[in-house]
Amino acid sequence: MHTGSCHCGAVAYRVDGTIDRVIECNCSHCQRKGMLLWFVPRDALHVEKGEASLSEYRFNKHVIQHLFCPACGCQPFGRGTGPTGQAMAAINVRCLEDVDLDTIERVPFDGRSR
């Protein structure tokens, strides 16, 4: 289990699972924010506080809920649907506590071309 939050702590959550690799997407949104994404089934994400205060941003095909804290602007996770139709959460591992990013495999994803 991993715990995370936005920068100001208004949003806190935990995620069940083991991080084996993260996606480093080059789309206009992810690249600007520097996000490293770990995709998990939506029921693995447990928002412990601040869910009602989250703001949402959608772009391109408008299928992903890019959720962020309106106080500090941090985007700790998003929600969407995987290719098989399964409800997914995209966890920004940069918002998780006690994660050594140097030990996690980064997989490039060409979101810019999609």
Contacts in CASP RR format, 6 or more apart in sequence:
PFRMAT RR
TARGET T0000
AUTHOR 0000-0000-0000
METHOD contacts of the structure
MODEL  1
MHTGSCHCGAVAYRVDGTIDRVIECNCSHCQRKGMLLWFVPRDALHVEKG
EASLSEYRFNKHVIQHLFCPACGCQPFGRGTGPTGQAMAAINVRCLEDVD
LDTIERVPFDGRSR
1 14 0 8 1.000
1 15 0 8 1.000
1 16 0 8 1.000
1 17 0 8 1.000
2 14 0 8 1.000
2 15 0 8 1.000
2 17 0 8 1.000
2 19 0 8 1.000
2 91 0 8 1.000
2 96 0 8 1.000
2 97 0 8 1.000
2 98 0 8 1.000
2 99 0 8 1.000
3 12 0 8 1.000
3 13 0 8 1.000
3 14 0 8 1.000
3 15 0 8 1.000
3 96 0 8 1.000
3 97 0 8 1.000
4 12 0 8 1.000
4 13 0 8 1.000
4 14 0 8 1.000
4 15 0 8 1.000
4 76 0 8 1.000
4 95 0 8 1.000
4 96 0 8 1.000
4 97 0 8 1.000
5 11 0 8 1.000
5 12 0 8 1.000
5 13 0 8 1.000
5 76 0 8 1.000
5 95 0 8 1.000
5 97 0 8 1.000
6 68 0 8 1.000
6 69 0 8 1.000
6 71 0 8 1.000
6 72 0 8 1.000
6 73 0 8 1.000
6 74 0 8 1.000
6 76 0 8 1.000
6 95 0 8 1.000
7 69 0 8 1.000
7 72 0 8 1.000
7 73 0 8 1.000
7 74 0 8 1.000
8 69 0 8 1.000
8 71 0 8 1.000
8 72 0 8 1.000
8 74 0 8 1.000
9 69 0 8 1.000
9 72 0 8 1.000
10 49 0 8 1.000
10 50 0 8 1.000
10 53 0 8 1.000
10 69 0 8 1.000
10 71 0 8 1.000
10 72 0 8 1.000
11 47 0 8 1.000
11 49 0 8 1.000
11 50 0 8 1.000
11 51 0 8 1.000
11 53 0 8 1.000
11 54 0 8 1.000
11 69 0 8 1.000
11 74 0 8 1.000
11 76 0 8 1.000
12 47 0 8 1.000
12 48 0 8 1.000
12 49 0 8 1.000
12 50 0 8 1.000
13 45 0 8 1.000
13 46 0 8 1.000
13 47 0 8 1.000
13 48 0 8 1.000
13 76 0 8 1.000
13 77 0 8 1.000
14 46 0 8 1.000
14 48 0 8 1.000
15 38 0 8 1.000
15 40 0 8 1.000
15 44 0 8 1.000
15 45 0 8 1.000
15 46 0 8 1.000
15 89 0 8 1.000
15 91 0 8 1.000
15 96 0 8 1.000
16 40 0 8 1.000
16 44 0 8 1.000
16 46 0 8 1.000
17 40 0 8 1.000
17 44 0 8 1.000
19 38 0 8 1.000
19 93 0 8 1.000
19 99 0 8 1.000
19 104 0 8 1.000
20 105 0 8 1.000
21 38 0 8 1.000
21 104 0 8 1.000
21 105 0 8 1.000
21 106 0 8 1.000
21 107 0 8 1.000
22 36 0 8 1.000
22 37 0 8 1.000
22 38 0 8 1.000
22 93 0 8 1.000
22 104 0 8 1.000
22 105 0 8 1.000
22 106 0 8 1.000
22 107 0 8 1.000
23 36 0 8 1.000
23 37 0 8 1.000
23 38 0 8 1.000
23 39 0 8 1.000
23 106 0 8 1.000
23 107 0 8 1.000
23 109 0 8 1.000
24 30 0 8 1.000
24 36 0 8 1.000
24 37 0 8 1.000
24 106 0 8 1.000
24 107 0 8 1.000
24 108 0 8 1.000
24 109 0 8 1.000
25 31 0 8 1.000
25 35 0 8 1.000
25 37 0 8 1.000
25 109 0 8 1.000
25 111 0 8 1.000
26 108 0 8 1.000
26 109 0 8 1.000
26 110 0 8 1.000
26 111 0 8 1.000
26 112 0 8 1.000
27 60 0 8 1.000
27 111 0 8 1.000
27 112 0 8 1.000
27 114 0 8 1.000
28 59 0 8 1.000
28 112 0 8 1.000
29 59 0 8 1.000
29 66 0 8 1.000
30 37 0 8 1.000
30 111 0 8 1.000
31 112 0 8 1.000
33 75 0 8 1.000
33 92 0 8 1.000
34 94 0 8 1.000
35 75 0 8 1.000
35 92 0 8 1.000
35 94 0 8 1.000
36 92 0 8 1.000
36 93 0 8 1.000
36 94 0 8 1.000
36 101 0 8 1.000
36 104 0 8 1.000
36 106 0 8 1.000
37 90 0 8 1.000
37 91 0 8 1.000
37 92 0 8 1.000
37 93 0 8 1.000
38 90 0 8 1.000
38 91 0 8 1.000
38 93 0 8 1.000
39 82 0 8 1.000
39 88 0 8 1.000
39 89 0 8 1.000
39 90 0 8 1.000
39 91 0 8 1.000
40 88 0 8 1.000
40 89 0 8 1.000
40 91 0 8 1.000
41 86 0 8 1.000
41 87 0 8 1.000
41 88 0 8 1.000
41 89 0 8 1.000
42 79 0 8 1.000
42 80 0 8 1.000
42 86 0 8 1.000
42 87 0 8 1.000
42 88 0 8 1.000
42 89 0 8 1.000
43 87 0 8 1.000
44 89 0 8 1.000
45 77 0 8 1.000
45 89 0 8 1.000
45 91 0 8 1.000
53 69 0 8 1.000
53 70 0 8 1.000
53 71 0 8 1.000
54 67 0 8 1.000
54 68 0 8 1.000
54 69 0 8 1.000
54 70 0 8 1.000
55 67 0 8 1.000
55 68 0 8 1.000
55 69 0 8 1.000
55 70 0 8 1.000
56 65 0 8 1.000
56 66 0 8 1.000
56 67 0 8 1.000
56 68 0 8 1.000
57 66 0 8 1.000
57 68 0 8 1.000
58 64 0 8 1.000
58 65 0 8 1.000
58 66 0 8 1.000
59 66 0 8 1.000
63 80 0 8 1.000
63 81 0 8 1.000
64 78 0 8 1.000
64 79 0 8 1.000
64 80 0 8 1.000
64 90 0 8 1.000
65 78 0 8 1.000
65 79 0 8 1.000
65 80 0 8 1.000
66 75 0 8 1.000
66 78 0 8 1.000
67 75 0 8 1.000
67 76 0 8 1.000
67 77 0 8 1.000
67 78 0 8 1.000
67 79 0 8 1.000
68 74 0 8 1.000
68 75 0 8 1.000
68 76 0 8 1.000
69 75 0 8 1.000
69 76 0 8 1.000
74 95 0 8 1.000
75 92 0 8 1.000
75 95 0 8 1.000
76 91 0 8 1.000
76 92 0 8 1.000
76 95 0 8 1.000
77 89 0 8 1.000
77 90 0 8 1.000
77 91 0 8 1.000
77 92 0 8 1.000
77 95 0 8 1.000
78 89 0 8 1.000
78 90 0 8 1.000
78 91 0 8 1.000
78 92 0 8 1.000
79 87 0 8 1.000
79 88 0 8 1.000
79 89 0 8 1.000
79 90 0 8 1.000
80 87 0 8 1.000
80 88 0 8 1.000
80 89 0 8 1.000
80 90 0 8 1.000
81 87 0 8 1.000
81 88 0 8 1.000
82 88 0 8 1.000
93 99 0 8 1.000
93 101 0 8 1.000
93 104 0 8 1.000
94 101 0 8 1.000
END
